[in-house]
Amino acid sequence: MKNFRVNLILRIILLVISVGAFYYVIFDGHQTVTAIILGAVIILEIYSLIRYVDFTNRELSKFVRSINYSDFSQSFKGKNLGGSFKELSEAFTFVMNQIQKVRSEKEENFQYLQTVVKHIGIGLICFTEDGKVEIVNDATKNLLKVYDIKNIKNLGSVDKQLVNVMNQIHAGEKMLIKVGKREEIKQLSLSASEFKLRNRYFKLISLQDIGSEIEMERMERELEIAHQVQFRLLPEKNPTIQGYSINGTCIPAKEVGGDYYDFIEIGDSKLGIVIGDVSGKGLPAAFYMTLTKGIFQSSVNSDLSPSDVLIKINNLLKNTIETGTFVTMFYAVLDYSNHRLTYARAGHEPAIYYDSGKNKIDFLRPNGIGLGIKSGAIFEKNIENRELIINKNDVLILYTDGFTDAQNNAKDDFGRKRLLKFVNDNKDKSSKELIADLIKDIVKFEGQIKQYDDMTIISIKRN
């Protein structure tokens, strides 16, 4: 700036001298040619001074216009304004670079925001007061099955009510709406927020399909009902019989199965012991378990053998349950006055029996097929009764496949062999202790794997 002032002063002094010389020559009256030359020099000096000032103003104006029009291609170096403006031109260039840097950062942030919004799982759509869509992510397009959304009016092809709701909803509000055709109706949850940017009002709406959540809640309620049904059907207490230790328990899985067990007094000195498993899971399995218990209790009496009871149940179930659904069952009658056990099996897991007299443990596998699979004649042909005498320290274990099908992290089943070995190793324990320790062993075996199926077990030991 100092050089600029010096340059300007010198130009003015030179102009003053030239004007003075011009007047001197004019008044002398004898140097006409000299006066003309001096006049021309004065005109050139004035033009040069004006041009010098104008050039400076143009460069400053160019800088201001560059900022106004966001044109960052201009460069302000010292040679453009002369050495006297080197410091100012460097300052101008620094300001331009800073503005360009800030703008680049904003553009990067905007691109980052666009990328984030695009990949958010929840639908997002932002539009102006006139409905022009500024931002819409892929989740919204996939949810509404519309891939070219310039204006929210375009969503009228999905559902006209959706457009009305988007226009009417206010900041902080939430609304539920069903959209789509009959075969593909979606339950959407909409929430809105509003903001002002560059004197323009925007509305941002999030859209979420909550149909799956509603279905999940329905399933959870269904499972809760199934759990309640299951526990109400199980015996409230274990039977107390002198000389015997009898215990039963059911450990339900999160996804309810159709396990069932019960103890029924049959006349004098006889106890009916039953364990069953309905195919399938959830509320249907709980329903069929309820049906099976009702049929079973109405079929049991002291005059019928275990196989006769299972035949009777099969005849009733075959005409009641759906095709493909069946019930496995192991039914035994303990005559504790003479320690005789009569039993039959309808496709259920084989029982485990430890004979203390022979010091032998094995599976009890009488013939039989599941209830509700085959008609009466075929079922009757394939079922049989068996008997055994229970001596002191003998152990009988009835169980469902929730024990044998339990898996560990390596996808190995607990299996019948492990179960047989466990009973053999723990046969000297009471029936209650044996069940408790078996459950601990199963939990340890499963590790981090969640229980998939109900686990039901009955342990009978003669003391």
Secondary structure as GFF3:
##gff-version 3
##sequence-region A 1 463
A	DSSP	alpha_helix	2	28	.	.	.	ID=ss1
A	DSSP	alpha_helix	32	68	.	.	.	ID=ss2
A	DSSP	alpha_helix	78	81	.	.	.	ID=ss3
A	DSSP	three_ten_helix	83	85	.	.	.	ID=ss4
A	DSSP	alpha_helix	86	119	.	.	.	ID=ss5
A	DSSP	beta_strand	123	128	.	.	.	ID=ss6
A	DSSP	beta_strand	133	136	.	.	.	ID=ss7
A	DSSP	alpha_helix	138	144	.	.	.	ID=ss8
A	DSSP	three_ten_helix	152	157	.	.	.	ID=ss9
A	DSSP	alpha_helix	160	168	.	.	.	ID=ss10
A	DSSP	beta_strand	174	179	.	.	.	ID=ss11
A	DSSP	three_ten_helix	182	184	.	.	.	ID=ss12
A	DSSP	beta_strand	186	197	.	.	.	ID=ss13
A	DSSP	beta_strand	200	209	.	.	.	ID=ss14
A	DSSP	alpha_helix	211	233	.	.	.	ID=ss15
A	DSSP	beta_strand	244	251	.	.	.	ID=ss16
A	DSSP	beta_strand	258	265	.	.	.	ID=ss17
A	DSSP	beta_strand	270	278	.	.	.	ID=ss18
A	DSSP	alpha_helix	282	299	.	.	.	ID=ss19
A	DSSP	alpha_helix	306	318	.	.	.	ID=ss20
A	DSSP	beta_strand	327	335	.	.	.	ID=ss21
A	DSSP	beta_strand	340	346	.	.	.	ID=ss22
A	DSSP	beta_strand	351	355	.	.	.	ID=ss23
A	DSSP	beta_strand	360	364	.	.	.	ID=ss24
A	DSSP	alpha_helix	376	381	.	.	.	ID=ss25
A	DSSP	beta_strand	386	389	.	.	.	ID=ss26
A	DSSP	beta_strand	395	399	.	.	.	ID=ss27
A	DSSP	alpha_helix	401	404	.	.	.	ID=ss28
A	DSSP	alpha_helix	415	425	.	.	.	ID=ss29
A	DSSP	alpha_helix	431	446	.	.	.	ID=ss30
A	DSSP	beta_strand	455	462	.	.	.	ID=ss31
###
